[in-house]
C-alpha cells in the first residue's frame, strides 16, 4: 500500500497540488504564530516589560493565530475531502480486487503523510521568514519592543508539522469512510453518479455548526462597549463557524439557490442556461466544492471590511480608534484573503478539469465547443452568485452582531465600494478559472476523452 500510495502521488501530482498548498499554508501559519509566541517567551524580562502601543505581541499573536489557523484548518479539511473525492474511482477499484477497508485507509494515510512531509520544510521556512517580517512591521509601528528577536529554534516548526499531520489524519479518516466501508461493487457504482441525499450525520453536524455560530454571534452582540476587540473576535469566529455550516449543508442550500437564480438564466438562454442549471443541481456535491471557497472568501473579507468601518465610525467622536488598530485589521484581512483566494482558485480549476469525460460525451451527442463554453459561463456565473449570496449572508449576520456591541445598533456601517470590490474579486477568481479549465478540458478528440481520460 505504501508503494501504491506513492505511485499515485507521482502519476497524478495535479490531484494533490491543492492539498499540498493547503498543508503548506497550515504549516507556515502555525510556525509564524508559534515563532511569535516563542519570541515573547524567550525575551529578557526587561524587554518584555517595555511599554508598547497596542495590545502587545502575545495578544496580537493569539488573536491573529486563532482565526488564521482555524481558516487554514478549514481550507485543509476541504482540500483533503476534495482530493479524496477525485480518487473515489481508484479506491473503489481497489475494493473490487480484494483490498480491505483497512488497506484503503492506510493508503490514504500514507498519501496525506507523504504530502505533509513534502511541504513541511518549505512551510516551516516560510512561516519563520514571515515571523521576522511581521515582527519588523510591529516594531516599526511601536507595537513590539525594539529588543525582541525571533529565536532560532525548531520547536514552533515541529509543533506546526505535528498539528498538520494530526489534522490531515483526522480529516482523511472522515473523508475516506464512505468508500472504505461500503461493499466493493457498490463502491464502484457509487462513483458514477452522486448520491441524491445528504447523510444524516452531515446534516446534524451542519445544524450543530449553525447553532454554535449563532451562539458566538450572540456572545459578540452582548459584549459591553469597552470590549469591542473581544466582540470582533467572537463575530469573526462566529462567521467562520457559520461558513463551516454552509459547507456541511451546502448540497441542500446550494441546490435551492441554483433553482431560484437559474430561473432568469433559463429565460435568457433557454438551451445552455437550462443545461447549466441541470448540471449544477444534479451534482450538488461538486457545486458545493466550488461554492464553499467563494463563500469563505466573501464571508470573511466582507466581515472584516464592515467591522473595520463600523469600528472607525463608532470611535470617530471619541478618537478611540488608532492607526495601529486599523493596520492590524488590514493585516489580518490580507492574511485571510490570501488563504481563501488560493483555495478558491485551485478548487474551481480542479472541479472543472475533472469533467473531461462529461464534456466529451456532450460533444459526441452534438454539442459544439461554443455551446459548451456558453454553458460553462452560465455555470460560473451561477456558482459565483451562490457563493456571494451565502458569504454575504454570513457577513451580514456577523457584522450586525459586532455593530450591536460597538454602536448599540444592529445596522453596521457598510463600505459599499469595498464590498463591491470583494464581489468583483470573487468573480475574477471564479469565472476565468472555470472557463480556463473548461477550455483545456474540451481540447482533443471527444471519442478518446469519452473512453475515460484521467488526470
Secondary structure as the mmCIF struct_conf table of DSSP 4:
data_model
#
loop_
_struct_conf.conf_type_id
_struct_conf.id
_struct_conf.beg_label_comp_id
_struct_conf.beg_label_asym_id
_struct_conf.beg_label_seq_id
_struct_conf.end_label_comp_id
_struct_conf.end_label_asym_id
_struct_conf.end_label_seq_id
HELX_RH_AL_P HELX_RH_AL_P1 UNK A 2 UNK A 11
TURN_TY1_P TURN_TY1_P1 UNK A 12 UNK A 12
HELX_RH_AL_P HELX_RH_AL_P2 UNK A 13 UNK A 42
BEND BEND1 UNK A 43 UNK A 43
HELX_RH_AL_P HELX_RH_AL_P3 UNK A 45 UNK A 48
TURN_TY1_P TURN_TY1_P2 UNK A 49 UNK A 49
BEND BEND2 UNK A 50 UNK A 50
BEND BEND3 UNK A 53 UNK A 55
HELX_RH_AL_P HELX_RH_AL_P4 UNK A 57 UNK A 85
TURN_TY1_P TURN_TY1_P3 UNK A 86 UNK A 87
HELX_RH_AL_P HELX_RH_AL_P5 UNK A 88 UNK A 96
TURN_TY1_P TURN_TY1_P4 UNK A 97 UNK A 98
HELX_RH_AL_P HELX_RH_AL_P6 UNK A 101 UNK A 140
TURN_TY1_P TURN_TY1_P5 UNK A 141 UNK A 142
BEND BEND4 UNK A 143 UNK A 144
TURN_TY1_P TURN_TY1_P6 UNK A 146 UNK A 147
BEND BEND5 UNK A 154 UNK A 154
HELX_RH_AL_P HELX_RH_AL_P7 UNK A 155 UNK A 175
TURN_TY1_P TURN_TY1_P7 UNK A 176 UNK A 176
HELX_RH_AL_P HELX_RH_AL_P8 UNK A 177 UNK A 181
BEND BEND6 UNK A 182 UNK A 182
HELX_RH_AL_P HELX_RH_AL_P9 UNK A 184 UNK A 190
TURN_TY1_P TURN_TY1_P8 UNK A 191 UNK A 192
BEND BEND7 UNK A 193 UNK A 193
BEND BEND8 UNK A 196 UNK A 197
HELX_RH_AL_P HELX_RH_AL_P10 UNK A 200 UNK A 221
TURN_TY1_P TURN_TY1_P9 UNK A 222 UNK A 222
BEND BEND9 UNK A 223 UNK A 223
HELX_RH_3T_P HELX_RH_3T_P1 UNK A 225 UNK A 227
HELX_RH_AL_P HELX_RH_AL_P11 UNK A 228 UNK A 248
BEND BEND10 UNK A 249 UNK A 249
HELX_RH_AL_P HELX_RH_AL_P12 UNK A 250 UNK A 268
TURN_TY1_P TURN_TY1_P10 UNK A 270 UNK A 271
HELX_RH_AL_P HELX_RH_AL_P13 UNK A 272 UNK A 282
TURN_TY1_P TURN_TY1_P11 UNK A 283 UNK A 283
HELX_RH_AL_P HELX_RH_AL_P14 UNK A 284 UNK A 316
TURN_TY1_P TURN_TY1_P12 UNK A 317 UNK A 319
HELX_RH_AL_P HELX_RH_AL_P15 UNK A 323 UNK A 353
TURN_TY1_P TURN_TY1_P13 UNK A 354 UNK A 355
HELX_RH_AL_P HELX_RH_AL_P16 UNK A 356 UNK A 364
TURN_TY1_P TURN_TY1_P14 UNK A 365 UNK A 366
HELX_RH_AL_P HELX_RH_AL_P17 UNK A 369 UNK A 407
BEND BEND11 UNK A 408 UNK A 410
HELX_RH_AL_P HELX_RH_AL_P18 UNK A 416 UNK A 441
TURN_TY1_P TURN_TY1_P15 UNK A 442 UNK A 442
BEND BEND12 UNK A 444 UNK A 444
HELX_RH_AL_P HELX_RH_AL_P19 UNK A 446 UNK A 452
#
